[in-house]
Amino acid sequence: MGFLPTYSLQVETSDNEHVTIEPPFTIEFEISRKWLMSANTCFLRIYNLAEATRNRLYKDLYQTTVYRALAFRAGYPDYPLPLVFNGNVLHCYSYRQGVDFITEIEGQDGQIAMTNGWSSMTKGAGTSTGDVLKALIADLPEIDGSAIVGTFDQVNARGEALMGNSWQLISEKCGNHAVIDNGQVVILNDNEAITGEIPEISSASGLLGSPIRTEQMIQVFLIFEPRLTLGQKVHLNSTTFPLFNRDYKVMGIQHQGTISPAVDGERKTTAWLYFGSQALKMVAGTPIQ
């Protein structure tokens, strides 16, 4: 693994074009991806973009009907840059601080789909919950079509009519087991997981310090690891706390740090691993990377 990370940020502009921002521009980032029914978030700060670029990126917080795509990739030169955050720009503005012009971008993943999805349909007797979920997912705007849905094979004894906010209906049908991560809907039961690129968390793969038990979660700290994804199965291998060594399901990821060829900054990842009582069953599907 190359020691110095790099990044590529692509943002849709006010003139319906796209700007790609890469080193040597310094970027600070804070990414939060958690298994919740609410939208995942990112906060980016880029230094000293050209004035014309800053103007094209500007978006007011109250332009709620304007959708501008945002994709942030980051990682190490030894492998293709993973997709760390994929969503839309909530707002973007720039200001001068000392000698630097700073552009701040706040993004959300899935909020447009959660807010604007609307469904009106009827499903006959004998329709499985999984099939209903897939039909509701099709009504969500601005998301990737490759949803991952676990085993929801309960069958309706009678027909049903579904009308209302699509994401709310999905939440009710799956018991709050859904998330939109990197623009992709993933619905898994507690004992289900998907395959990720990082099969093990250990000191060799960047584990820092000792894992921390927090209720039903194990919290771990790593050197910046952008390849982790929500819902994936991972094996924890800690030499300082081997009591916790077993398979887990990733339920939360937070990335923080600075990437810059000019400024030395810290980069770290915090992950929350689900401490379930059942062996994990693997579900077919490929998370967006």
C-alpha positions as CSV (number, residue, x, y, z in Angstrom):
1,M,0.0,0.0,0.0
2,G,1.4,3.4,-1.0
3,F,2.0,5.6,2.1
4,L,0.7,8.9,0.8
5,P,-3.0,9.0,-0.1
6,T,-4.6,10.8,-2.9
7,Y,-8.1,11.8,-3.9
8,S,-10.5,12.8,-6.7
9,L,-13.5,14.9,-6.2
10,Q,-16.1,15.4,-8.9
11,V,-18.8,18.0,-8.4
12,E,-21.7,19.1,-10.6
13,T,-21.6,22.8,-11.2
14,S,-24.2,25.6,-11.7
15,D,-23.8,25.4,-15.5
16,N,-24.7,21.6,-15.5
17,E,-21.1,20.6,-16.1
18,H,-18.7,18.8,-13.8
19,V,-15.5,19.9,-12.1
20,T,-12.9,17.4,-11.0
21,I,-10.7,18.5,-8.2
22,E,-7.5,16.6,-7.4
23,P,-4.1,17.3,-5.8
24,P,-2.2,19.6,-5.5
25,F,-5.3,21.2,-3.9
26,T,-5.4,20.5,-0.2
27,I,-8.7,18.9,1.0
28,E,-10.0,18.3,4.5
29,F,-12.8,15.7,4.9
30,E,-15.2,14.3,7.4
31,I,-17.4,11.5,6.1
32,S,-20.2,9.8,8.2
33,R,-21.8,6.6,6.9
34,K,-24.1,4.8,9.4
35,W,-26.8,2.2,9.2
36,L,-29.6,4.6,9.9
37,M,-32.8,5.4,8.0
38,S,-31.5,9.0,7.7
39,A,-29.1,10.4,5.1
40,N,-25.4,9.9,5.4
41,T,-23.3,13.1,5.3
42,C,-20.0,14.5,4.2
43,F,-18.2,17.8,4.9
44,L,-15.4,18.9,2.6
45,R,-13.0,21.9,2.8
46,I,-10.9,22.6,-0.3
47,Y,-8.1,25.3,-0.4
48,N,-7.3,27.9,-3.0
49,L,-9.5,26.9,-6.0
50,A,-9.6,29.5,-8.8
51,E,-12.2,32.2,-8.5
52,A,-14.1,30.9,-11.6
53,T,-14.3,27.4,-10.1
54,R,-15.5,28.7,-6.7
55,N,-18.2,30.6,-8.4
56,R,-19.4,27.7,-10.5
57,L,-19.5,25.5,-7.4
58,Y,-21.5,27.9,-5.3
59,K,-24.9,26.6,-4.1
60,D,-27.2,28.2,-1.6
61,L,-28.6,26.1,1.2
62,Y,-32.1,27.1,0.3
63,Q,-31.9,25.9,-3.3
64,T,-33.7,22.8,-2.2
65,T,-35.0,21.9,-5.7
66,V,-31.5,21.9,-7.3
67,Y,-29.7,18.6,-7.5
68,R,-26.0,18.6,-8.0
69,A,-24.1,15.3,-7.9
70,L,-21.1,14.8,-5.7
71,A,-18.6,11.9,-5.8
72,F,-15.5,11.8,-3.5
73,R,-12.9,9.1,-4.1
74,A,-9.9,8.7,-1.9
75,G,-7.2,6.1,-1.2
76,Y,-3.7,5.0,-2.0
77,P,-2.0,4.8,-5.4
78,D,-1.5,1.0,-5.1
79,Y,-5.2,0.3,-6.1
80,P,-8.1,2.1,-7.8
81,L,-9.5,4.8,-5.6
82,P,-12.6,3.6,-3.7
83,L,-15.8,5.6,-3.7
84,V,-15.9,7.1,-0.2
85,F,-19.0,9.2,-0.6
86,N,-21.6,9.5,-3.4
87,G,-24.5,11.9,-3.1
88,N,-25.5,15.5,-3.8
89,V,-24.4,18.9,-2.7
90,L,-26.6,20.4,0.1
91,H,-24.7,23.7,0.0
92,C,-21.4,25.1,-1.1
93,Y,-19.8,28.5,-0.5
94,S,-16.3,30.0,-0.3
95,Y,-14.6,32.6,1.9
96,R,-11.2,34.0,2.5
97,Q,-9.3,33.1,5.7
98,G,-5.9,34.8,6.0
99,V,-4.0,34.2,2.7
100,D,-6.3,31.2,1.8
101,F,-9.5,31.0,-0.1
102,I,-11.5,28.1,1.4
103,T,-14.4,26.3,-0.3
104,E,-16.7,24.4,1.9
105,I,-19.1,21.7,0.6
106,E,-21.7,19.8,2.7
107,G,-23.2,16.8,1.0
108,Q,-25.9,14.2,1.7
109,D,-26.3,10.7,0.4
110,G,-29.9,9.6,-0.3
111,Q,-31.8,12.6,1.1
112,I,-33.4,13.4,-2.3
113,A,-34.7,9.9,-2.6
114,M,-35.9,9.8,1.0
115,T,-37.7,13.0,0.7
116,N,-39.1,12.9,-2.8
117,G,-39.8,9.2,-3.4
118,W,-43.6,8.6,-3.8
119,S,-45.4,5.3,-4.3
120,S,-48.9,4.3,-5.2
121,M,-49.4,0.6,-6.0
122,T,-51.4,-2.5,-5.1
123,K,-49.9,-5.9,-4.5
124,G,-52.0,-9.1,-4.7
125,A,-52.1,-11.9,-2.2
126,G,-49.0,-14.1,-2.3
127,T,-46.5,-11.3,-3.0
128,S,-43.4,-11.6,-0.9
129,T,-42.1,-8.7,1.3
130,G,-38.9,-8.8,-0.8
131,D,-40.8,-8.2,-4.0
132,V,-42.7,-5.3,-2.4
133,L,-39.5,-3.8,-1.3
134,K,-38.0,-4.0,-4.8
135,A,-41.1,-2.3,-6.2
136,L,-40.8,0.5,-3.7
137,I,-37.1,1.0,-4.4
138,A,-37.9,1.5,-8.0
139,D,-39.9,4.6,-7.0
140,L,-36.9,6.3,-5.3
141,P,-35.3,9.1,-7.5
142,E,-31.6,9.8,-7.9
143,I,-30.3,6.4,-6.7
144,D,-28.3,3.6,-8.3
145,G,-30.5,0.7,-9.6
146,S,-28.4,-2.1,-8.2
147,A,-30.1,-2.5,-4.8
148,I,-29.0,-5.3,-2.5
149,V,-32.0,-6.9,-0.7
150,G,-31.6,-9.8,1.8
151,T,-34.1,-12.5,2.6
152,F,-37.6,-11.1,3.1
153,D,-39.7,-14.0,2.0
154,Q,-42.8,-13.5,4.1
155,V,-45.9,-13.7,1.9
156,N,-49.0,-11.5,2.1
157,A,-52.1,-13.5,2.9
158,R,-54.2,-10.9,1.2
159,G,-53.7,-8.0,-1.2
160,E,-52.5,-4.6,0.0
161,A,-52.5,-1.1,-1.2
162,L,-49.4,1.0,-0.7
163,M,-49.5,4.8,-1.0
164,G,-47.2,7.4,0.5
165,N,-43.5,8.4,0.9
166,S,-41.6,5.5,-0.7
167,W,-38.8,5.5,1.9
168,Q,-41.2,5.5,4.8
169,L,-43.0,2.5,3.3
170,I,-39.7,0.7,2.8
171,S,-38.9,1.4,6.5
172,E,-42.2,-0.1,7.6
173,K,-41.9,-3.2,5.4
174,C,-38.4,-4.1,6.4
175,G,-38.5,-3.1,10.1
176,N,-35.9,-0.2,9.7
177,H,-33.3,-2.5,8.2
178,A,-32.6,-0.3,5.1
179,V,-29.9,2.2,4.3
180,I,-28.9,4.3,1.3
181,D,-25.1,4.1,1.0
182,N,-23.2,5.7,-1.8
183,G,-26.5,6.1,-3.7
184,Q,-27.4,2.4,-3.4
185,V,-30.2,0.9,-1.4
186,V,-29.1,-2.0,0.9
187,I,-31.6,-3.9,3.0
188,L,-30.3,-6.6,5.2
189,N,-31.6,-8.5,8.3
190,D,-29.4,-8.4,11.4
191,N,-27.9,-11.7,10.6
192,E,-27.1,-10.9,7.0
193,A,-24.0,-9.3,5.5
194,I,-22.3,-8.7,2.1
195,T,-18.8,-9.2,1.0
196,G,-16.4,-6.3,1.1
197,E,-12.9,-5.7,-0.1
198,I,-11.4,-5.8,3.4
199,P,-12.0,-9.3,4.9
200,E,-10.0,-8.6,8.2
201,I,-9.3,-5.8,10.5
202,S,-5.9,-6.3,12.3
203,S,-2.7,-4.4,13.1
204,A,-1.4,-5.5,9.6
205,S,-4.4,-3.8,8.0
206,G,-4.2,-0.6,10.0
207,L,-5.9,-1.3,13.4
208,L,-4.9,1.2,16.0
209,G,-5.0,0.5,19.7
210,S,-7.6,-1.7,21.4
211,P,-11.2,-2.3,20.3
212,I,-13.9,-0.7,22.6
213,R,-17.1,-2.5,23.5
214,T,-20.1,-0.1,23.3
215,E,-23.5,-1.9,24.0
216,Q,-24.0,-4.1,20.9
217,M,-21.2,-2.6,18.9
218,I,-17.4,-2.9,18.9
219,Q,-15.7,0.4,18.0
220,V,-12.3,0.2,16.3
221,F,-9.9,2.8,15.1
222,L,-7.8,2.4,11.9
223,I,-5.3,4.2,9.7
224,F,-7.5,5.7,6.9
225,E,-9.2,2.7,5.2
226,P,-11.6,3.9,2.5
227,R,-12.4,0.4,1.2
228,L,-14.7,-0.5,4.1
229,T,-18.3,-0.5,3.3
230,L,-21.6,-0.6,5.2
231,G,-23.1,-4.1,5.8
232,Q,-20.0,-6.0,4.9
233,K,-18.7,-9.0,6.9
234,V,-15.3,-8.4,8.5
235,H,-13.2,-10.5,10.9
236,L,-11.6,-8.7,13.8
237,N,-8.1,-9.9,14.8
238,S,-6.9,-7.9,17.8
239,T,-3.7,-8.9,19.6
240,T,-4.4,-6.5,22.5
241,F,-8.0,-7.7,23.1
242,P,-8.4,-11.2,21.6
243,L,-11.7,-11.7,23.5
244,F,-13.4,-9.7,20.7
245,N,-11.9,-11.6,17.8
246,R,-14.7,-13.0,15.6
247,D,-16.8,-12.1,12.6
248,Y,-18.8,-8.8,12.6
249,K,-21.0,-6.7,10.4
250,V,-19.9,-3.2,9.7
251,M,-22.7,-0.8,10.8
252,G,-20.9,2.5,10.8
253,I,-17.9,4.2,9.2
254,Q,-16.4,7.6,9.8
255,H,-13.5,9.0,7.9
256,Q,-11.6,12.2,8.9
257,G,-8.4,13.8,7.7
258,T,-6.5,15.9,5.3
259,I,-5.0,15.0,2.0
260,S,-2.4,17.4,0.7
261,P,1.0,17.3,-1.0
262,A,2.0,20.4,0.9
263,V,0.5,19.9,4.4
264,D,1.1,16.9,6.7
265,G,-2.2,15.9,8.1
266,E,-3.7,13.0,10.1
267,R,-6.1,10.6,8.4
268,K,-8.1,8.0,10.3
269,T,-11.2,5.8,10.1
270,T,-13.5,4.8,12.9
271,A,-15.7,1.7,12.4
272,W,-18.6,0.3,14.4
273,L,-19.0,-3.5,14.2
274,Y,-22.2,-5.2,15.1
275,F,-21.9,-7.6,18.0
276,G,-24.7,-10.0,17.0
277,S,-25.5,-13.4,18.5
278,Q,-26.1,-15.3,15.2
279,A,-23.7,-16.4,12.5
280,L,-23.8,-14.1,9.5
281,K,-25.4,-15.3,6.3
282,M,-23.9,-13.9,3.1
283,V,-26.2,-12.1,0.7
284,A,-25.3,-11.7,-3.0
285,G,-24.7,-8.3,-4.3
286,T,-21.9,-5.8,-5.0
287,P,-21.6,-2.6,-3.0
288,I,-20.7,0.5,-5.1
289,Q,-17.0,1.2,-5.0
